[in-house]
């Protein structure tokens, strides 16, 4: 007898094949039958034509701290994700010297906007030191989905080199040898990869760039060789995107990525986007990757399925948050703060006032400067949400129509709806005022979809909903350009991503594969309003956006979601593909 039988589904199997109509049988966590299945089952779900897909594989998350206190791992679990990869962007929490966690917390808080108070209070510091010990800690826990994690360059440098590593000094020969050996050790213990960041915008609370940002070729190759000795893992790197405007700089950065791939013998994935200062570099990146892969490399540009964006609200970050007059009332609960801000004299004072920089140079509160400079090109988030708005909807255009100044326009907009309004700023992938560039990036055969940043930038970015968004926007609702076939969108975030990280037991609906599955009411699939929740340790806040339309999510054959509600089941465990 089957454990579960899903009948009459539209099966989108994750391979890229056209959808088919059929049944899927599950027993002991595995898919044991596909097609016309007549065997009896303990539980039968009549899909009635709903989509049946593999569970989403999100390769770019930052749950490194959250996995130590939270079993649910939202927002990913509620959006059909069944496997996540943590430890991206060169930041993580293992290895860590005894009593040396403060530096890693300040690094994570500055780079990924995860409240330091939550990391101090929520994480069981002292229960691990080495990377294998960190994996063992996670092995003692259970989750709503599976977790794979990478060794991060920042933590490695901090552990081996201490203050020298954090200051981005050059490593000694002994440093290189020890770091390379620890990379090998981590891969053999079950790390799914190694990550490094070269992005100058990634800074700790003290304002220092991530350890490893300025690592030279010798250091990166030594780390890659450690990965080669283990024979497993993915090398993930955030390149110097803003430094790639000139042809020479771009060529040097791409050549470095090629050498990392050559030295490691492993896949290299690296973020690729279209920032306004260098709107055409992404084309060169894709062309270079295609040329190298044709010659035997495995370079995988990691692209987003939506514009890289940040949001602003009175409950999170906004351009007025460092005005002296605002700081006098910022301690008030939102409702009382709004009441004060509606008073004409308070409004006039805040609009006319000067800004006070945050105490910490790397604090995400410094984003007020960006939100101030870019206020005119922000878009109001409306209901229902327009995910590909015309430039005529920019706040500067709306303000001009009304004969108002942009700062006053944004001030009043944020006050509306009881202070729950959000505005969005597209930082990348929207230079032409549409998503045609994203369409080209997604359809490139060498790219993978990622950059959800789930678990990070909790008060600034809400791209963790990207797996749900991809189906809604690209396969169903897009109006300002060509859509993508549903089988393509599903493959891109299941079989394609699983294959990259060596998750050979999942990602497709085939007999013998893990029963990591989603049953989706495609027509009803949707995203709710942005909501601010104070549910992190120490009362930390984060933005969440709920999903609707997930009839069921299965992890290893166990139903973790039923009609958009958590069942309480926790079948998720640590994924260790290299060890297996």
VOGU-3710 file (C-alpha; in Angstrom, 3 decimals, decimal comma):
1> xxxxxxxxxx> 0,000/0,000/0,000  1,116/3,545/-0,767  1,529/6,142/1,931  0,092/8,860/-0,296  -1,470/8,914/-3,745  -1,829/12,214/-5,610  -4,375/11,686/-8,385  -5,397/13,533/-11,529  -2,631/16,146/-11,371  -1,050/18,239/-14,089
11> xxxxxxxxxx> 2,460/16,899/-13,588  5,284/19,354/-14,293  8,183/17,059/-13,505  11,121/19,481/-13,199  13,020/18,147/-16,216  11,660/20,788/-18,569  9,346/18,295/-20,282  5,843/19,364/-21,223  3,189/18,942/-18,508  1,302/15,649/-18,448
21> xxxxxxxxxx> -1,865/14,422/-16,755  -1,366/11,649/-14,228  -0,912/10,322/-10,707  2,063/10,040/-8,365  2,461/7,437/-5,627  4,609/7,919/-2,522  5,989/5,281/-0,164  8,662/5,631/2,542  9,530/9,139/1,436  10,128/8,179/-2,184
31> xxxxxxxxxx> 8,251/8,448/-5,459  7,377/4,880/-6,384  4,830/5,332/-9,162  4,181/7,932/-11,866  1,422/7,885/-14,469  -1,776/5,881/-14,071  -1,629/4,555/-10,501  -4,336/2,229/-9,165  -2,659/1,063/-5,949  -4,445/1,789/-2,691
41> xxxxxxxxxx> -3,061/4,455/-0,371  -3,428/5,502/3,243  -4,091/9,038/2,032  -5,367/10,134/-1,372  -5,282/13,700/-2,640  -7,496/14,472/-5,629  -5,475/17,161/-7,362  -8,280/17,799/-9,854  -5,869/19,155/-12,452  -3,751/21,202/-10,046
51> xxxxxxxxxx> -0,038/21,508/-10,806  2,168/18,844/-9,243  5,780/19,989/-9,191  8,990/19,108/-7,392  9,619/21,227/-4,296  11,517/24,424/-4,959  15,287/24,419/-4,363  16,434/27,852/-3,184  20,206/28,104/-3,513  20,693/31,608/-2,095
61> xxxxxxxxxx> 19,474/32,017/1,482  20,878/33,277/4,775  19,260/31,085/7,423  22,664/30,450/9,066  21,441/31,826/12,404  17,736/31,094/12,072  18,319/27,350/11,623  19,613/27,197/15,202  16,383/28,506/16,773  13,584/28,069/14,234
71> xxxxxxxxxx> 12,173/24,801/12,889  9,727/26,323/10,395  12,181/28,391/8,333  9,678/30,818/6,982  9,340/32,615/4,661  10,675/29,730/2,552  8,506/26,929/3,964  5,258/28,746/3,195  6,321/29,334/-0,410  6,840/25,736/-1,462
81> xxxxxxxxxx> 10,594/25,569/-0,849  11,721/22,111/0,248  15,523/22,588/0,161  17,563/25,685/0,984  21,262/26,483/0,697  22,683/28,806/3,374  26,134/30,314/3,934  26,096/32,572/0,877  27,943/35,856/0,223  30,995/34,923/2,302
91> xxxxxxxxxx> 29,215/35,266/5,657  28,310/32,541/8,117  28,831/31,285/11,657  31,297/28,423/11,357  34,052/27,917/12,154  34,068/30,303/15,117  36,788/30,753/17,780  35,712/30,209/21,395  33,986/33,398/22,566  34,726/34,940/19,157
101> xxxxxxxxxx> 31,221/35,114/17,810  30,779/38,880/18,243  32,770/39,637/15,080  30,676/37,198/13,027  27,424/38,674/14,352  28,524/42,201/13,474  29,495/40,977/10,021  26,159/39,240/9,431  24,148/42,154/10,805  25,954/44,674/8,632
111> xxxxxxxxxx> 25,919/42,636/5,418  22,577/40,862/5,649  20,428/43,130/7,867  19,630/40,390/10,399  19,139/42,026/13,830  22,189/41,423/15,986  19,964/41,157/19,054  18,224/38,155/17,485  21,562/36,486/16,707  22,914/37,073/20,214
121> xxxxxxxxxx> 19,783/35,818/21,931  18,593/33,140/19,530  21,773/31,227/18,729  23,253/28,635/21,142  26,777/30,022/21,111  29,388/27,739/22,588  27,886/24,523/21,211  30,224/24,387/18,189  33,590/25,660/17,017  34,498/23,864/13,786
131> xxxxxxxxxx> 32,377/23,625/10,666  31,752/19,880/11,129  30,579/20,615/14,684  28,154/23,222/13,322  26,702/20,619/10,940  26,418/18,168/13,839  24,483/20,798/15,809  22,054/21,147/12,912  21,814/17,362/12,661  20,325/17,341/16,147
141> xxxxxxxxxx> 17,518/19,597/14,948  14,570/19,058/12,635  12,950/21,415/10,158  10,006/21,920/7,846  12,447/21,592/4,922  15,951/20,360/4,147  19,012/22,535/4,805  22,356/22,502/3,032  25,034/24,950/4,114  28,270/26,356/2,771
151> xxxxxxxxxx> 31,542/27,304/4,429  31,944/31,085/4,241  35,153/32,967/3,494  34,487/35,584/6,183  34,146/33,023/8,968  37,148/31,041/7,691  39,455/34,073/7,586  38,260/35,205/11,018  38,957/31,753/12,467  42,402/31,257/10,946
161> xxxxxxxxxx> 43,760/34,808/10,833  41,788/36,674/13,503  42,069/40,462/13,294  44,443/40,169/10,300  41,766/38,267/8,407  39,041/40,748/9,286  41,303/43,587/8,151  41,771/41,853/4,776  45,523/41,521/5,204  47,300/39,055/2,939
171> xxxxxxxxxx> 47,554/35,526/4,398  50,874/33,874/5,106  51,889/30,573/3,550  50,805/28,809/6,737  47,465/30,674/6,685  46,812/29,527/3,120  47,657/25,932/3,928  45,424/25,871/6,986  42,499/27,555/5,208  42,777/25,173/2,266
181> xxxxxxxxxx> 42,773/22,201/4,637  39,691/23,527/6,455  37,873/23,924/3,135  38,668/20,296/2,354  37,546/19,238/5,834  34,253/21,101/5,510  33,469/19,595/2,095  34,207/16,079/3,332  32,025/16,707/6,390  29,057/17,626/4,210
191> xxxxxxxxxx> 29,294/21,305/3,258  27,491/21,870/-0,029  29,914/24,570/-1,087  32,176/27,487/-0,251  31,208/31,157/-0,576  33,127/34,411/-0,916  32,186/38,051/-1,501  34,106/40,706/-3,431  31,267/43,249/-3,348  32,438/46,510/-1,778
201> xxxxxxxxxx> 28,917/47,284/-0,529  29,044/44,230/1,784  30,280/45,678/5,093  30,220/44,811/8,769  28,675/47,090/11,396  32,067/48,780/11,763  32,058/49,655/8,077  34,769/47,169/7,092  34,310/45,082/3,959  33,777/41,332/4,294
211> xxxxxxxxxx> 36,961/39,363/5,067  38,127/38,020/1,724  36,814/40,933/-0,359  40,329/41,758/-1,550  41,648/38,194/-1,625  44,119/37,719/-4,453  44,298/34,923/-6,972  46,723/32,859/-4,873  44,344/32,802/-1,898  41,233/31,976/-3,913
221> xxxxxxxxxx> 43,045/29,265/-5,852  44,348/27,728/-2,599  40,784/27,544/-1,291  39,571/26,129/-4,587  42,266/23,454/-4,449  40,968/22,403/-1,032  37,605/21,881/-2,671  39,281/19,937/-5,491  40,899/17,537/-3,029  37,490/16,781/-1,532
231> xxxxxxxxxx> 35,965/16,413/-4,986  32,636/18,005/-4,134  30,870/21,289/-3,519  30,038/24,486/-5,395  32,161/27,648/-5,256  29,778/30,606/-4,833  31,173/34,116/-5,253  29,778/37,636/-5,320  31,965/39,458/-7,866  32,852/43,157/-7,846
241> xxxxxxxxxx> 29,828/44,095/-9,899  30,212/47,832/-9,420  33,894/47,522/-10,366  33,157/45,784/-13,656  32,256/48,875/-15,685  35,547/49,089/-17,559  36,477/46,390/-20,052  39,828/45,697/-18,377  38,351/45,326/-14,872  35,556/43,141/-16,146
251> xxxxxxxxxx> 38,011/40,906/-17,988  40,174/40,511/-14,879  37,201/39,588/-12,695  35,878/37,042/-15,180  39,333/35,538/-15,623  39,601/35,123/-11,852  36,278/33,283/-11,812  37,549/31,031/-14,611  40,715/30,212/-12,658  38,671/29,355/-9,553
261> xxxxxxxxxx> 36,663/26,905/-11,609  39,799/25,429/-13,156  41,549/25,018/-9,797  38,548/23,536/-8,016  37,236/21,343/-10,813  33,838/22,263/-9,406  30,919/24,432/-10,561  31,253/28,156/-9,869  28,106/30,223/-9,429  28,291/34,006/-9,215
271> xxxxxxxxxx> 25,718/36,762/-8,998  24,862/38,523/-12,239  22,599/41,539/-12,508  22,077/44,803/-14,411  22,997/47,686/-12,083  22,291/51,132/-13,588  25,966/52,259/-13,627  26,941/49,294/-15,822  23,752/48,308/-17,681  25,434/46,103/-20,297
281> xxxxxxxxxx> 28,047/44,130/-18,337  25,628/41,230/-17,800  25,721/40,494/-21,526  29,482/40,091/-21,417  29,194/37,850/-18,353  26,717/35,545/-20,096  28,802/35,446/-23,286  31,976/34,647/-21,326  30,239/31,854/-19,410  28,909/30,333/-22,619
291> xxxxxxxxxx> 32,365/30,388/-24,219  34,053/28,832/-21,185  31,395/26,176/-20,696  31,683/25,186/-24,342  35,352/24,555/-23,586  34,573/22,344/-20,582  34,121/24,775/-17,662  31,074/24,881/-15,394  30,385/28,578/-14,782  26,825/29,323/-13,707
301> xxxxxxxxxx> 25,750/32,973/-13,520  23,175/33,298/-10,745  20,320/35,592/-11,741  17,183/36,922/-10,085  13,687/36,372/-11,424  12,637/39,907/-10,439  14,302/43,307/-10,101  16,816/43,522/-7,268  14,931/45,869/-4,975  14,510/47,348/-1,506
311> xxxxxxxxxx> 11,324/48,544/0,145  10,562/51,431/2,447  7,882/51,899/5,107  7,401/53,704/8,401  7,666/50,359/10,216  11,060/49,557/8,668  13,438/51,912/6,803  12,604/55,275/5,218  14,296/58,501/4,142  13,147/60,452/7,212
321> xxxxxxxxxx> 14,375/57,980/9,823  17,526/59,945/10,709  15,952/63,422/10,815  16,461/65,007/14,245  12,740/65,726/14,645  11,850/62,156/13,716  14,382/60,653/16,118  12,539/62,407/18,930  9,433/60,278/18,245  10,915/57,090/16,773
331> xxxxxxxxxx> 10,539/55,263/20,113  6,747/55,561/19,965  4,599/52,627/18,819  3,697/52,902/15,141  0,129/54,090/15,779  1,241/56,934/18,073  4,159/57,800/15,818  1,781/58,208/12,893  -0,476/60,433/14,947  2,486/62,672/15,716
341> xxxxxxxxxx> 3,698/62,724/12,113  0,259/63,874/10,931  0,521/67,040/12,999  1,355/69,965/10,663  4,128/71,334/12,875  5,803/67,926/13,242  5,541/67,293/9,502  7,072/70,679/8,697  9,920/70,094/11,137  10,762/66,624/9,796
351> xxxxxxxxxx> 10,663/67,763/6,164  12,966/70,689/6,906  15,304/68,957/9,330  18,864/67,654/8,962  19,947/64,017/9,041  21,934/62,453/11,879  24,186/59,571/10,702  23,843/56,247/12,567  26,393/55,372/15,214  27,676/52,358/13,272
361> xxxxxxxxxx> 29,188/53,006/9,845  27,992/49,663/8,500  24,511/49,738/10,038  21,728/49,105/7,542  20,120/52,291/8,898  22,533/54,091/6,557  20,160/53,064/3,786  18,248/56,276/4,577  20,765/58,079/2,347  19,959/55,828/-0,612
371> xxxxxxxxxx> 16,220/56,125/-0,002  16,592/59,908/0,112  18,612/60,165/-3,094  16,413/57,733/-5,009  12,987/58,769/-3,663  11,903/60,080/-7,061  12,378/56,757/-8,844  10,588/54,699/-6,212  7,223/53,120/-6,970  4,263/52,950/-4,583
381> xxxxxxxxxx> 3,318/49,340/-3,847  -0,354/49,057/-4,672  -2,992/46,398/-4,069  -3,117/44,274/-6,131  0,625/44,602/-6,579  1,978/45,586/-9,994  5,275/43,735/-10,310  6,279/45,361/-13,593  5,103/48,975/-13,277  5,390/51,616/-15,985
391> xxxxxxxxxx> 7,854/54,414/-15,253  4,838/56,748/-15,288  4,071/55,311/-11,835  7,304/56,572/-10,293  6,764/58,877/-7,332  8,518/61,771/-9,074  6,060/61,594/-11,966  3,084/61,377/-9,631  4,434/64,280/-7,557  4,929/66,416/-10,647
401> xxxxxxxxxx> 1,339/65,780/-11,741  0,126/66,997/-8,372  2,563/69,925/-8,227  4,194/68,625/-5,034  7,745/68,086/-3,801  8,869/64,456/-3,805  9,761/64,343/-0,100  6,311/65,594/0,909  4,679/63,189/-1,548  6,528/60,216/-0,041
411> xxxxxxxxxx> 5,915/61,426/3,524  2,145/61,516/2,997  2,103/58,212/1,093  3,882/56,376/3,900  1,386/57,753/6,413  -1,606/56,398/4,504  -3,211/53,033/5,270  -2,404/53,441/8,972  1,296/53,594/8,151  1,318/50,202/6,426
421> xxxxxxxxxx> 2,143/51,479/2,943  5,366/50,412/1,235  7,308/51,937/-1,633  9,838/49,974/-3,663  13,153/50,962/-5,228  14,491/48,824/-8,082  18,273/48,740/-7,678  19,051/46,480/-10,612  17,471/44,668/-13,565  15,065/47,503/-14,386
431> xxxxxxxxxx> 17,127/50,042/-16,344  14,707/49,939/-19,297  11,622/50,221/-17,114  10,582/46,618/-17,779  11,750/43,044/-17,174  12,966/42,166/-20,670  16,559/41,908/-19,385  15,448/39,433/-16,715  13,654/37,404/-19,394  16,918/37,146/-21,353
441> xxxxxxxxxx> 18,908/36,195/-18,250  16,428/33,531/-17,190  16,312/31,900/-20,620  20,074/31,696/-20,940  20,942/27,957/-20,702  23,905/28,568/-18,391  22,141/30,570/-15,667  20,549/29,418/-12,453  17,854/31,269/-10,525  18,700/32,476/-7,055
451> xxxxxxxxxx> 19,281/35,671/-5,073  16,139/35,316/-2,949  18,179/36,246/0,150  15,584/34,400/2,260  16,263/34,938/5,944  18,292/38,123/5,316  17,610/41,836/4,794  14,548/41,135/6,870  13,425/44,776/6,996  14,483/45,815/3,514
461> xxxxxxxxxx> 13,977/43,038/0,945  11,105/40,603/0,404  12,524/38,511/-2,451  12,217/35,301/-0,419  8,816/34,933/-2,135  10,585/34,578/-5,504  9,685/30,872/-5,971  5,978/31,713/-5,810  6,428/34,964/-7,709  8,176/33,198/-10,612
471> xxxxxxxxxx> 5,165/31,067/-11,369  2,706/33,933/-10,956  4,528/36,536/-13,015  6,482/34,602/-15,619  4,198/31,652/-16,304  0,764/33,245/-15,807  0,321/36,992/-15,371  2,966/38,955/-17,265  1,438/41,557/-19,589  4,339/43,768/-20,696
481> xxxxxxxxxx> 6,315/41,163/-22,597  6,592/37,458/-23,350  5,838/34,917/-20,640  7,753/31,696/-20,011  6,358/28,156/-20,245  5,372/26,753/-16,884  7,600/23,714/-17,425  10,584/26,014/-17,985  9,950/28,066/-14,835  9,538/24,905/-12,752
491> xxxxxxxxxx> 12,692/23,285/-14,144  14,716/26,426/-13,510  13,993/26,367/-9,770  13,930/22,598/-9,219  15,899/20,194/-11,398  18,329/22,859/-12,588  19,266/24,095/-9,108  19,314/20,615/-7,563  21,732/19,370/-10,231  24,111/22,283/-9,652
501> xxxxxxxxxx> 24,519/21,453/-5,955  24,707/17,706/-6,425  21,292/17,044/-4,884  20,840/14,024/-7,109  18,004/12,553/-5,049  15,557/15,441/-5,641  14,480/18,154/-8,065  12,479/16,006/-10,483  9,389/13,814/-10,328  10,807/10,409/-11,199
511> xxxxxxxxxx> 10,557/6,965/-9,664  13,160/6,568/-6,939  13,511/10,293/-6,240  12,597/11,871/-2,897  8,986/12,895/-2,596  9,683/16,614/-2,244  6,581/17,947/-3,949  4,146/20,828/-4,323  0,481/20,572/-5,290  -0,516/24,028/-6,530
521> xxxxxxxxxx> -3,830/25,619/-7,499  -2,234/27,547/-10,349  -5,188/29,828/-11,035  -5,539/30,775/-7,367  -1,816/31,064/-6,652  -1,126/34,519/-5,244  0,839/36,730/-2,894  -0,677/38,714/-0,044  0,159/42,108/1,404  3,563/42,915/2,878
531> xxxxxxxxxx> 3,376/42,598/6,647  5,837/43,509/9,412  6,076/40,844/12,139  7,984/41,171/15,413  8,627/37,454/15,786  12,418/37,169/15,762  14,306/36,559/19,022  14,472/39,669/21,223  11,386/40,980/19,412  13,219/41,638/16,148
541> xxxxxxxxxx> 11,070/42,627/13,194  10,923/41,292/9,656  8,826/41,719/6,511  6,779/38,711/5,411  4,472/38,220/2,445  2,079/35,257/2,630  1,204/32,933/-0,232  -2,070/31,326/-1,190  -2,705/28,428/-3,540  -0,392/25,736/-2,124
551> xxxxxxxxxx> -2,753/22,799/-1,669  0,067/20,657/-0,305  3,812/20,624/0,175  5,649/17,355/0,855  9,183/16,974/2,197  10,561/13,438/2,053  7,013/12,180/1,605  5,638/13,977/4,673  3,008/16,682/4,217  4,346/19,890/5,750
561> xxxxxxxxxx> 1,734/22,291/4,346  -1,986/21,756/3,810  -4,028/24,478/2,102  -1,441/27,147/2,956  -1,224/26,099/6,608  1,751/24,557/8,417  0,922/20,993/9,479  3,560/20,963/12,224  5,461/18,109/10,587  9,241/18,524/10,634
571> xxxxxxxxxx> 10,803/15,959/8,274  13,576/18,315/7,116  17,192/17,468/7,887  20,708/18,552/6,956  21,751/17,738/3,386  25,324/16,448/3,025  25,780/15,446/-0,634  29,592/15,188/-0,545  29,555/12,958/2,518  26,882/10,755/0,969
//
